[in-house]
Amino acid sequence: MPPVLTEVLEEWKCLEEEYRKLQEAHRTYLQNLDIISKLQNNCASSISHQRKKLKETSRLVKRCSKGSSGEELTTLDELKEKIKTREHVFFEMEAFLPKKNGLYLSLVLGNVNVTLLSKQAKFAYKDEYETFKLCLTVILLLFSFACYFFVSYRFLDAILNFLLVWYYCTLTIRESILITNGSRIKGWWVFHHYISAFLSGVMLTWPDGTLYKMFRNQFLAYSLYQSFVQCLQCYYQSGCLYRLRALGERHNMDLTVEGFQSWMWKGLTFLLPFLFFGHFWQLFNGLSLFRMARLPDCREWQVLTCGLCFLLLFLGNFFTTLAVVRQKLKSRNQKPKTS
């Protein structure tokens, strides 16, 4: 037998052995997948059952609290705290169990399971989201700078607005996936991105004309400023979150946001003037567009629509930030009294 053929046959034997081991490993993998699927269903149904029982227990505790006093009241208060803790534990458990997508994800992705089943995968996706957000913010900053100072073509403005639409739409999808996987971003800061995506889409469709040119530089300057502030926020909020996670005071899946939240208070209060200035710039944009809508030669529906979007953004951003600041100041003032 030729040496080459002998070498080939030996190589084939090695491949055969590796193939046999691969088949065994894959068979074990499929069996474990089936076991995991059954465990997931059992855990989900047990959590649902526990939640129903907890609601019934909570109602009974409230009923008993009305006519109780002394030791009984203390016992009931302890029970209330245990119920709250149990709810938090259920939330943590569900972050690692498959769940149905919300309406938005169902419309965009269908019934695809987006739950990441390991902590490493969750953290990797969250970190990739933060990197994507920061990189796109820098690109938008540079693009706005170029359009404002160097070029004045409607085509490049359209590319900028299309980039904004894509950016905010992508953020809404990614944030929905992160919320499914345990991130606690909620309230106005989620809705904020939907309005921003709609506003950018309306700006994209605004035809080139006298009114567009009147508002163009104001909008580009606003976009430039917003991108600058968002870069500051991403940098400082990520550092603040890192410290708080190291101290065990924040959840590992918490994200940086465009606005201001209570956990940002330490070391980040210097951002407040920048944020409030941006909020009032949104109001100024809205009022400018409303004045333009009253001009006799105004025929574009985009003028009034953009004005309403900017006004809505101002109201949501300003009052949400104001509420957080007020709540934080109130809690700080109460601390000396309780000590």
Steps between C-alpha positions, in 0.01 A plus 500: 500500500640844405609721795263777393198265510604370842518858627154574356347189665653590837364853470158360414507277812572805715215686333268204558585498872447877527171467309377230740581720800326795332185292448498397866554858614221626273264228625577601861449866405153429355402298807611785730312752285185296551565489878564877507178566308299295752670677792424838346131413466489366858668813640270733303184321615628488863573876496153568360344282773708670771399845376131412524547371854700810595219727378251309711736517801556872444122563503466302823787697658333831410172378647669388822697828532182706550415358841848406621741666740820431693677175421243395240563819301877446518458143373279619215752772403775238488277284282442794262877548465545129428232518228682797338830311514339192345368710209852630438635143502236397245607788275862379518392141424289602199797685348646155423176340377353531149203734487259630239608810313315825561283659231785700345743208475222274373426746219869543410646152559197272532504223761879456503633426849736785594573389858873448557544209739842574652639795694799520264272529195285767671801710604659464155179619330465790745862607449457476123191721528697763695785487244254531210330796667827684566645435152184615322479810721858594401418442130186717529706768677757510217231486230303788657822700537586450131149589379484812720845646429621365166227370265146609421344232283149364551624154402750492790231634736280209388781252576536651849124475563492144364788412734301648790190296405705180477683577826186562707308209346794269572517630858131425557546140380819444700350654813192280471729194483698626800181560701395142422837389639470688829604861430295742707481796261136611493261792494559810295855413390368206296219703341747781429673295228173424319421872475858579390480236226167643379639857508807400299275325246289815458817711458615253233181555296505883532550633143776748427358850498499839671359373830737204513798731446370732773503215753797299367788666690298512823429126476861412412631707791251324728607155368865594553434607858287192579769266368763680709289470818425132428873430467555665839216296650622169358850561636407616849194278553695187404768590757235565765322171424829311520569636849146432623504142366834440670341616827196279437261798486385460139376213283756362252259550208433871567572727203606855428207720390457838329340658806580526870415235759545489876805269491688762296488758779846441646764658277264565209303805615722715277308347205173660612566848350587337166184289513268787592655720229429223247142468627435873454660484155235241413235747619663774292496271193131425556405867538706595192318237292159614629585857392608368159173305469307830525681654203280552190731298271516198734365197311708217648330282763847414636531846663213455746572128556865566591388784728267265689776235529747752642240628745423144614872426543544816708205422728605137555870570549460812715234373739657152533842650584336752733310222680823299551686805635209589731477143630874485563507834682201394710667172600822684589311749719324217683821312588619733782154491658483120509853459639 
